[in-house]
Structures are given as structure tokens and as C-alpha cells.
Amino acid sequence: MADITYDTIPHPLFPLSRGEVEDAVELLENFFGMEELNFGLRIVDDGRIANVNSAYLNCTGPTNVLSFPSTEDGKGDEQGNLGEIVLSVDTLNREIKLYGQNPEEHFVRLLTHALLHLMGYDHGPEMFSITDSAVESVSPDLRLRTRG
């Protein structure tokens, strides 16, 4: 189960409520069968993610999402903790508008991508295929819950 913390007040134009974020997380946990595993999800603004990006990855500026796995093999630590995800609501909001993305779908895509990194996946065809499958499976269910 995810431990979701909000280190920011989302941008006023951020298209997802706290309930929608929690619904997306729950649907992805079900998709991946994560009953015995947990992870942290920190919702932040661009300033905070830029600080994390600089401090831990030596990169400048904000990004959309960062993953910090607790183990290299993606199986989680002794307590079943996979690690932590940090996601910027500011960047997510910009990308939705820039790319003309559906808000729920883009959020699910970023969160899936980050979860797969926690589970030990690297970029490549397998990761991209699983991400697409999760988006195709979870996004319609999320839209039904949110627009119901």
C-alpha cells in the first residue's frame, strides 16, 4: 500500500483531486498485485523536485517524476518497501497541456513508469510495453471512478 504525502498545495490548475490520485494508486497496486508491497509517493512542486534532482542525481532543474528503489532487485526490503517516488504536480500539469494528454492517463503513465523502476525495470521495450498495458487497463477504470 502506498504512503502518499503532499509536500505542496497542487497548482490551482492541477486536474486531479487527492481522491483521484489515491484511486489511481489503488488501481495500479491492484494491476501489479502489490498486496504485500508498499512504497512512498511524495507529491511536490517544481522547486522541491528540482532540489531532489540536484541533491541525488546531480541534475539541474525540475522533472516530472523520480524513483528511489529500496533495493536493486526490485523485490523490496525486509518490510516489503519498494522505495519512494517523487512526482511534481507543476511539471505534470505543464506536460498535460503541452502534449494534449488526458490528465488521468498521463498521471497513470508517470506513476507506472516510476513504479516499474522501483520494481527493478530499466528503460527499454519491456518496460514501455508494461507501461502501455497498465495505462490501457487502469486509465478507463480511473475515468469511470472520477467521472462516474
C-alpha positions as CSV (number, residue, x, y, z in Angstrom):
1,M,0.0,0.0,0.0
2,A,1.2,3.5,-0.8
3,D,2.0,6.1,1.7
4,I,1.0,9.3,-0.1
5,T,2.3,12.6,1.2
6,Y,1.6,16.1,-0.2
7,D,4.6,18.4,0.3
8,T,2.8,21.1,-1.7
9,I,-0.5,22.6,-2.4
10,P,-1.2,21.5,-6.0
11,H,-1.2,24.1,-8.7
12,P,-4.7,25.5,-8.9
13,L,-5.0,24.2,-12.4
14,F,-3.8,20.7,-11.5
15,P,-6.5,18.5,-12.9
16,L,-6.6,15.7,-10.3
17,S,-8.0,15.8,-6.8
18,R,-6.5,13.9,-3.8
19,G,-9.2,11.3,-4.2
20,E,-8.3,10.8,-7.9
21,V,-4.6,10.4,-7.0
22,E,-5.5,7.9,-4.4
23,D,-7.8,6.0,-6.8
24,A,-5.1,5.8,-9.4
25,V,-2.6,4.5,-6.9
26,E,-5.1,1.8,-5.7
27,L,-5.8,0.7,-9.3
28,L,-2.1,0.4,-10.1
29,E,-1.5,-1.5,-6.9
30,N,-4.2,-3.9,-8.0
31,F,-2.9,-4.1,-11.5
32,F,0.6,-5.1,-10.3
33,G,-0.7,-7.3,-7.4
34,M,1.1,-5.3,-4.8
35,E,-0.8,-6.5,-1.8
36,E,2.4,-7.4,0.1
37,L,4.4,-4.4,-1.1
38,N,4.4,-0.7,-0.3
39,F,6.0,2.5,-1.5
40,G,6.1,6.1,-0.7
41,L,4.6,8.7,-3.1
42,R,5.6,12.4,-2.4
43,I,3.6,14.9,-4.3
44,V,5.7,18.1,-4.7
45,D,6.1,21.3,-6.6
46,D,8.8,22.1,-9.2
47,G,11.1,23.7,-6.6
48,R,11.2,20.7,-4.4
49,I,11.7,18.2,-7.2
50,A,14.5,20.3,-8.6
51,N,16.2,20.2,-5.2
52,V,15.8,16.4,-5.1
53,N,17.0,16.1,-8.7
54,S,20.1,18.2,-7.8
55,A,20.9,16.6,-4.5
56,Y,20.5,12.9,-5.5
57,L,21.1,12.8,-9.3
58,N,23.3,15.9,-9.9
59,C,20.8,17.1,-12.5
60,T,19.6,20.7,-12.8
61,G,16.0,21.8,-12.8
62,P,12.7,20.1,-12.3
63,T,11.5,16.9,-13.8
64,N,8.1,15.1,-13.8
65,V,8.9,12.0,-11.6
66,L,11.8,10.4,-9.8
67,S,12.1,6.9,-8.4
68,F,14.3,5.8,-5.5
69,P,14.2,2.0,-5.2
70,S,15.0,0.5,-1.8
71,T,16.8,-2.5,-3.4
72,E,18.4,-3.1,-6.7
73,D,16.5,-6.3,-7.4
74,G,13.0,-4.6,-7.2
75,K,11.8,-7.1,-4.6
76,G,11.7,-4.6,-1.7
77,D,13.3,-4.6,1.6
78,E,12.6,-6.8,4.6
79,Q,9.4,-4.8,5.3
80,G,8.2,-5.0,1.7
81,N,9.0,-1.4,1.0
82,L,9.9,-0.9,-2.7
83,G,11.1,2.7,-2.2
84,E,9.9,6.2,-2.9
85,I,8.5,8.1,-5.8
86,V,8.6,11.9,-6.0
87,L,6.2,13.5,-8.5
88,S,5.9,17.2,-9.4
89,V,2.4,18.4,-9.9
90,D,3.7,21.5,-11.6
91,T,5.5,19.5,-14.3
92,L,2.6,17.1,-14.7
93,N,0.2,20.0,-15.2
94,R,2.5,21.6,-17.8
95,E,3.0,18.3,-19.7
96,I,-0.7,17.6,-19.8
97,K,-1.2,20.9,-21.5
98,L,1.9,20.8,-23.7
99,Y,1.3,17.3,-25.0
100,G,-2.5,17.5,-25.0
101,Q,-2.7,14.5,-22.7
102,N,-5.7,13.2,-20.8
103,P,-4.9,14.1,-17.1
104,E,-5.7,10.7,-15.7
105,E,-3.8,8.8,-18.4
106,H,-0.7,10.9,-18.1
107,F,-0.7,10.6,-14.3
108,V,-1.1,6.8,-14.6
109,R,1.7,6.7,-17.2
110,L,4.2,8.6,-15.0
111,L,3.3,6.7,-11.9
112,T,3.5,3.3,-13.7
113,H,6.9,4.3,-15.1
114,A,8.1,5.2,-11.6
115,L,6.7,2.0,-10.0
116,L,8.5,-0.1,-12.7
117,H,11.8,1.5,-11.7
118,L,11.1,0.6,-8.1
119,M,10.4,-3.0,-9.2
120,G,13.8,-3.2,-10.9
121,Y,13.0,-2.4,-14.5
122,D,15.2,-0.2,-16.7
123,H,14.1,1.7,-19.8
124,G,13.5,-0.5,-22.8
125,P,10.9,-2.3,-24.8
126,E,9.7,-4.5,-21.8
127,M,9.2,-1.5,-19.5
128,F,7.5,0.5,-22.2
129,S,5.1,-2.4,-23.1
130,I,4.2,-2.9,-19.4
131,T,3.6,0.8,-19.0
132,D,1.3,0.9,-22.1
133,S,-0.6,-2.2,-20.7
134,A,-1.1,-0.6,-17.3
135,V,-2.3,2.7,-18.9
136,E,-4.7,0.9,-21.1
137,S,-6.1,-1.2,-18.2
138,V,-6.1,1.4,-15.4
139,S,-7.0,4.7,-17.1
140,P,-10.5,3.7,-18.2
141,D,-11.3,2.4,-14.7
142,L,-10.0,5.7,-13.2
143,R,-12.1,7.8,-15.6
144,L,-15.1,5.8,-14.5
145,R,-14.4,6.4,-10.9
146,T,-13.7,10.1,-11.3
147,R,-16.4,10.9,-13.8
148,G,-18.7,8.1,-12.8
